Amino acid sequence: MNKVTFNVDLCKGCGLCVEACPKKIITLDPEVLNKKGYHPAGIKDADKCIACAMCATMCPDVVITVEKNV
């Protein structure tokens, strides 16, 4: 399985990763606030991730790491 990690304390909740995801599995968590007071991004169904890294490419704050299972 592919692994995607978010540094939620650095996420500013801009939503660019949400829009970039072709599988539409990234969301901003409305129930969580990070240290900066933003709703951080996260994956709702990691099994559907294809590790395309579009989310990481779009993130202006480099909070997303994608590891593809080979």
Secondary structure, 3 states (H helix, E strand, C coil): CCEEEECCCCCCCCCHHHHHCCCCCEEECCCCCCCCCCCCEEECCHHHCCCCCHHHHHCCCCCEEEECCC
